[in-house]
Amino acid sequence: MIALKERCAFLLIIALVAMNISINKAHAGSPETSTLHYKKQYTFTTNWFTKRIPSWERVLSVFKDKPNIKYLEIGAFEGRSALWLLENILTSKTSSITIIDAFEEDNYSTFSSNISLSGEANKFKILKGLSTEKIKQLDSDYFDFAYVDGSGKGIVMLSDLVNTWDLVKVGGIIICSNFDLNEDLRKELKLEPSDPGPHEAIDAFTKLYGPYLQILESDGNEVIVRKIRQ
């Protein structure tokens, strides 16, 4: 009887170890599809976001678990950034997420599926369309923080940043996606050779609003500012 119990215990341990390995593999996957930083098995095909997590944890900790925090995201793609925020920062039941995206990459079904899987779709308000138009539907001085990661076109990026400035409260935070435009991405975005892309748009924005903002983080991936006065 003792030998049988020991054998059963051994088999149980083996099963648990195998299950843990399987779960770890599922979370790991390729860097593009990995859900390592998430609580659920969302569907992702690209990953431009997870390298930003350390800076977001530092800067956005002031909003973590607090009630009634309102977040705006321009350019959601498959929902990587919004879902990470949902699970790690916007955890209060009264927090809300407003998404603006034209979903021109035909990824709306993936995004919608991920939001549904989160179990908190009620926190989301989705404005499907061009940011230059949809942003007009939003109220000034409403959002606590925002992430601008929409068009790669410099003039659209600058427009989004200027419009977002009016929507964010004094003391709020704006995260600007400062991604590099290689030749392949330029072709994909159908940019003119003279279009500077997001880098110069962000530079122009921070210079224009220099006396009214504080730069919290700045590197090749993003620039994060706090609105210190109106």
VOPAGU-2260 file (C-alpha; in pm, 1 decimal, decimal comma):
REM VOPAGU-2260
SITE   aa  ch    i         X         Y         Z
SITE  MET   A    0       0,0       0,0       0,0
SITE  ILE   A    1     282,4     243,3      88,0
SITE  ALA   A    2     458,9     163,7    -239,2
SITE  LEU   A    3     136,7     233,6    -429,5
SITE  LYS   A    4      93,5     570,1    -255,3
SITE  GLU   A    5     454,2     663,2    -327,6
SITE  ARG   A    6     407,7     568,6    -692,9
SITE  CYS   A    7      89,8     775,7    -718,2
SITE  ALA   A    8     264,4    1072,9    -555,1
SITE  PHE   A    9     555,9    1038,8    -798,0
SITE  LEU   A   10     323,0    1027,7   -1097,8
SITE  LEU   A   11     138,7    1335,1    -967,6
SITE  ILE   A   12     464,7    1528,2    -938,0
SITE  ILE   A   13     562,1    1429,9   -1293,3
SITE  ALA   A   14     222,0    1544,3   -1421,3
SITE  LEU   A   15     251,5    1880,3   -1244,2
SITE  VAL   A   16     602,5    1936,9   -1377,1
SITE  ALA   A   17     487,7    1853,3   -1730,7
SITE  MET   A   18     191,5    2087,2   -1694,8
SITE  ASN   A   19     417,5    2369,2   -1573,4
SITE  ILE   A   20     655,3    2319,8   -1867,1
SITE  SER   A   21     361,4    2324,5   -2106,8
SITE  ILE   A   22     227,6    2647,7   -1956,8
SITE  ASN   A   23     569,1    2812,0   -1971,7
SITE  LYS   A   24     608,7    2717,3   -2337,1
SITE  ALA   A   25     265,4    2855,9   -2415,5
SITE  HIS   A   26     353,7    3185,5   -2248,3
SITE  ALA   A   27     694,4    3209,1   -2408,6
SITE  GLY   A   28     631,0    3132,8   -2775,8
SITE  SER   A   29     810,6    3366,3   -3011,6
SITE  PRO   A   30     882,0    3724,2   -2898,6
SITE  GLU   A   31     609,1    3847,7   -3134,4
SITE  THR   A   32     334,9    3616,2   -3005,5
SITE  SER   A   33     446,4    3580,0   -2643,5
SITE  THR   A   34     193,9    3639,9   -2364,9
SITE  LEU   A   35     458,5    3615,2   -2094,2
SITE  HIS   A   36     360,2    3947,2   -1934,4
SITE  TYR   A   37     -12,8    3875,2   -1939,2
SITE  LYS   A   38    -255,8    3681,9   -1723,2
SITE  LYS   A   39    -448,0    3538,4   -2017,4
SITE  GLN   A   40    -360,8    3372,5   -2346,4
SITE  TYR   A   41    -433,3    3660,7   -2579,8
SITE  THR   A   42    -362,7    3640,8   -2952,7
SITE  PHE   A   43     -73,9    3860,5   -3069,3
SITE  THR   A   44     124,7    3859,5   -3393,4
SITE  THR   A   45     365,7    4145,4   -3324,0
SITE  ASN   A   46     540,1    4292,2   -3021,0
SITE  TRP   A   47     646,8    4654,1   -3013,6
SITE  PHE   A   48     533,9    4699,5   -2656,0
SITE  THR   A   49     690,0    4478,7   -2388,4
SITE  LYS   A   50    1026,6    4658,7   -2401,7
SITE  ARG   A   51     836,1    4962,6   -2272,5
SITE  ILE   A   52     705,9    4790,1   -1958,8
SITE  PRO   A   53     989,9    4896,1   -1722,0
SITE  SER   A   54     944,9    5266,4   -1800,5
SITE  TRP   A   55     564,8    5240,1   -1787,0
SITE  GLU   A   56     583,1    5071,4   -1445,8
SITE  ARG   A   57     797,4    5357,0   -1314,3
SITE  VAL   A   58     600,4    5644,6   -1460,3
SITE  LEU   A   59     245,2    5509,3   -1427,7
SITE  SER   A   60     275,3    5373,7   -1073,7
SITE  VAL   A   61      95,6    5689,2    -953,0
SITE  PHE   A   62    -221,9    5559,5   -1121,2
SITE  LYS   A   63    -194,8    5194,8   -1016,2
SITE  ASP   A   64    -513,1    5054,8    -855,7
SITE  LYS   A   65    -664,6    5402,2    -816,9
SITE  PRO   A   66   -1035,9    5457,0    -892,4
SITE  ASN   A   67   -1176,6    5660,3   -1181,7
SITE  ILE   A   68    -853,3    5673,6   -1382,2
SITE  LYS   A   69    -926,0    5755,8   -1745,7
SITE  TYR   A   70    -686,0    5647,2   -2020,0
SITE  LEU   A   71    -672,0    5736,6   -2390,2
SITE  GLU   A   72    -486,5    5528,4   -2648,2
SITE  ILE   A   73    -442,8    5631,9   -3011,6
SITE  GLY   A   74    -335,5    5328,5   -3214,3
SITE  ALA   A   75    -423,0    5004,7   -3037,1
SITE  PHE   A   76    -343,6    4741,8   -3303,8
SITE  GLU   A   77    -409,5    4405,2   -3126,5
SITE  GLY   A   78    -439,4    4555,3   -2778,4
SITE  ARG   A   79    -100,7    4468,1   -2624,9
SITE  SER   A   80     -48,6    4795,1   -2440,8
SITE  ALA   A   81    -411,8    4845,5   -2338,8
SITE  LEU   A   82    -442,2    4490,8   -2202,9
SITE  TRP   A   83    -119,5    4521,1   -2003,2
SITE  LEU   A   84    -252,3    4842,2   -1849,9
SITE  LEU   A   85    -584,9    4675,0   -1778,3
SITE  GLU   A   86    -412,6    4398,4   -1582,5
SITE  ASN   A   87    -144,0    4603,7   -1409,1
SITE  ILE   A   88    -243,3    4971,1   -1374,2
SITE  LEU   A   89    -612,8    5021,0   -1451,7
SITE  THR   A   90    -724,6    4755,0   -1207,3
SITE  SER   A   91   -1002,3    4949,4   -1038,6
SITE  LYS   A   92   -1355,4    4868,2   -1151,6
SITE  THR   A   93   -1413,5    5237,8   -1214,9
SITE  SER   A   94   -1116,1    5286,7   -1448,5
SITE  SER   A   95   -1184,6    5333,1   -1819,7
SITE  ILE   A   96    -999,2    5296,9   -2149,7
SITE  THR   A   97   -1081,3    5493,2   -2466,3
SITE  ILE   A   98    -934,7    5354,6   -2789,0
SITE  ILE   A   99    -903,4    5538,7   -3120,3
SITE  ASP   A  100    -788,3    5330,0   -3415,9
SITE  ALA   A  101    -880,4    5301,7   -3782,7
SITE  PHE   A  102    -780,3    4931,3   -3771,9
SITE  GLU   A  103    -661,1    4955,7   -4131,6
SITE  GLU   A  104    -441,8    4646,5   -4087,6
SITE  ASP   A  105    -755,3    4425,6   -4069,8
SITE  ASN   A  106    -675,0    4334,6   -3710,6
SITE  TYR   A  107   -1002,6    4452,6   -3558,3
SITE  SER   A  108   -1131,8    4097,4   -3509,0
SITE  THR   A  109    -814,8    4001,0   -3319,2
SITE  PHE   A  110    -836,7    4315,3   -3108,2
SITE  SER   A  111   -1205,2    4255,0   -3031,7
SITE  SER   A  112   -1139,8    3891,5   -2942,0
SITE  ASN   A  113    -863,3    3993,0   -2701,5
SITE  ILE   A  114   -1078,7    4257,0   -2535,0
SITE  SER   A  115   -1357,7    4002,4   -2493,2
SITE  LEU   A  116   -1115,0    3748,9   -2345,2
SITE  SER   A  117   -1003,0    4004,3   -2086,3
SITE  GLY   A  118   -1344,3    3976,1   -1922,8
SITE  GLU   A  119   -1355,3    4355,3   -1880,4
SITE  ALA   A  120   -1484,2    4477,9   -2213,8
SITE  ASN   A  121   -1717,1    4709,1   -2020,0
SITE  LYS   A  122   -1416,8    4928,3   -1938,4
SITE  PHE   A  123   -1348,8    4997,9   -2306,2
SITE  LYS   A  124   -1487,5    5267,4   -2534,2
SITE  ILE   A  125   -1384,0    5203,3   -2895,9
SITE  LEU   A  126   -1384,2    5483,9   -3152,7
SITE  LYS   A  127   -1313,1    5316,9   -3485,7
SITE  GLY   A  128   -1184,5    5562,7   -3743,8
SITE  LEU   A  129    -914,9    5821,8   -3815,2
SITE  SER   A  130    -770,7    5987,0   -3506,2
SITE  THR   A  131    -789,2    6333,5   -3662,8
SITE  GLU   A  132   -1168,2    6295,4   -3677,4
SITE  LYS   A  133   -1256,9    6074,9   -3380,2
SITE  ILE   A  134   -1052,6    6274,4   -3131,0
SITE  LYS   A  135   -1297,1    6563,2   -3179,5
SITE  GLN   A  136   -1564,2    6356,3   -3000,1
SITE  LEU   A  137   -1372,4    6363,0   -2671,3
SITE  ASP   A  138   -1386,4    6613,4   -2384,7
SITE  SER   A  139   -1105,6    6845,6   -2282,8
SITE  ASP   A  140    -924,8    6797,7   -1949,5
SITE  TYR   A  141   -1077,0    6450,9   -1913,7
SITE  PHE   A  142    -797,1    6193,6   -1928,8
SITE  ASP   A  143    -535,3    6116,1   -1665,0
SITE  PHE   A  144    -287,4    5977,0   -1916,2
SITE  ALA   A  145    -260,4    5893,4   -2284,2
SITE  TYR   A  146     -51,4    5692,3   -2527,5
SITE  VAL   A  147      -9,7    5826,1   -2881,6
SITE  ASP   A  148      98,8    5548,1   -3118,2
SITE  GLY   A  149    -113,7    5601,8   -3428,0
SITE  SER   A  150       4,2    5713,4   -3768,3
SITE  GLY   A  151     371,2    5708,4   -3866,2
SITE  LYS   A  152     314,1    6023,5   -4071,3
SITE  GLY   A  153     480,5    6318,2   -3904,1
SITE  ILE   A  154     198,8    6568,1   -3959,1
SITE  VAL   A  155     -63,8    6325,9   -3823,8
SITE  MET   A  156     152,3    6241,7   -3522,4
SITE  LEU   A  157     195,0    6611,0   -3444,3
SITE  SER   A  158    -179,6    6669,1   -3482,0
SITE  ASP   A  159    -255,5    6376,9   -3249,4
SITE  LEU   A  160     -13,3    6508,9   -2985,9
SITE  VAL   A  161    -151,2    6863,1   -2998,0
SITE  ASN   A  162    -510,5    6738,1   -2975,7
SITE  THR   A  163    -422,8    6495,0   -2697,0
SITE  TRP   A  164    -264,7    6778,4   -2500,0
SITE  ASP   A  165    -603,8    6947,7   -2469,0
SITE  LEU   A  166    -769,6    6623,5   -2356,5
SITE  VAL   A  167    -525,5    6543,8   -2074,1
SITE  LYS   A  168    -561,8    6701,9   -1731,5
SITE  VAL   A  169    -293,4    6920,8   -1578,4
SITE  GLY   A  170     -64,7    6675,8   -1398,6
SITE  GLY   A  171    -149,6    6406,8   -1651,1
SITE  ILE   A  172      95,7    6209,2   -1862,6
SITE  ILE   A  173     137,2    6170,5   -2239,1
SITE  ILE   A  174     344,3    5884,2   -2381,2
SITE  CYS   A  175     470,4    5945,3   -2735,3
SITE  SER   A  176     575,9    5645,3   -2943,2
SITE  ASN   A  177     914,9    5736,3   -3091,9
SITE  PHE   A  178     957,6    5433,7   -3319,9
SITE  ASP   A  179    1220,9    5420,2   -3592,7
SITE  LEU   A  180    1106,8    5422,1   -3954,2
SITE  ASN   A  181    1315,2    5180,4   -4158,5
SITE  GLU   A  182    1266,7    5156,8   -4533,9
SITE  ASP   A  183    1027,0    4861,1   -4512,6
SITE  LEU   A  184     806,5    5041,4   -4263,3
SITE  ARG   A  185     815,6    5357,6   -4470,3
SITE  LYS   A  186     687,9    5164,1   -4771,2
SITE  GLU   A  187     420,0    4994,8   -4563,2
SITE  LEU   A  188     301,5    5331,5   -4430,8
SITE  LYS   A  189     324,7    5485,1   -4781,5
SITE  LEU   A  190     531,3    5776,4   -4652,7
SITE  GLU   A  191     685,0    6034,0   -4881,5
SITE  PRO   A  192    1068,1    6042,6   -4871,1
SITE  SER   A  193    1050,9    6389,3   -4717,2
SITE  ASP   A  194     819,2    6283,8   -4432,8
SITE  PRO   A  195    1023,0    6292,6   -4108,5
SITE  GLY   A  196     794,1    6050,3   -3927,0
SITE  PRO   A  197     736,3    6059,6   -3550,7
SITE  HIS   A  198    1082,3    6174,0   -3436,9
SITE  GLU   A  199    1061,0    6531,9   -3565,0
SITE  ALA   A  200     690,7    6550,1   -3480,7
SITE  ILE   A  201     766,7    6470,7   -3116,1
SITE  ASP   A  202    1059,8    6714,8   -3116,5
SITE  ALA   A  203     834,5    6988,9   -3252,2
SITE  PHE   A  204     567,6    6908,0   -2992,1
SITE  THR   A  205     807,0    6913,6   -2694,5
SITE  LYS   A  206     961,9    7242,1   -2814,1
SITE  LEU   A  207     622,4    7404,0   -2872,0
SITE  TYR   A  208     493,8    7305,5   -2527,7
SITE  GLY   A  209     833,1    7316,2   -2354,8
SITE  PRO   A  210     734,3    7566,5   -2080,3
SITE  TYR   A  211     420,6    7365,6   -2004,0
SITE  LEU   A  212     559,2    7013,7   -1972,7
SITE  GLN   A  213     817,6    6805,2   -1790,3
SITE  ILE   A  214    1002,5    6530,4   -1976,2
SITE  LEU   A  215     997,2    6217,5   -1759,1
SITE  GLU   A  216    1157,1    5964,4   -1996,9
SITE  SER   A  217    1322,2    5998,5   -2336,4
SITE  ASP   A  218    1491,4    5735,7   -2552,0
SITE  GLY   A  219    1477,4    5586,2   -2901,2
SITE  ASN   A  220    1148,9    5409,0   -2826,1
SITE  GLU   A  221     939,2    5672,7   -2656,8
SITE  VAL   A  222     918,8    6015,6   -2497,5
SITE  ILE   A  223     704,8    6052,2   -2185,6
SITE  VAL   A  224     595,7    6395,3   -2062,9
SITE  ARG   A  225     388,7    6534,8   -1778,7
SITE  LYS   A  226     157,4    6829,9   -1840,1
SITE  ILE   A  227     252,5    7069,5   -1560,8
SITE  ARG   A  228      41,7    7369,0   -1662,1
SITE  GLN   A  229    -225,2    7466,7   -1912,6
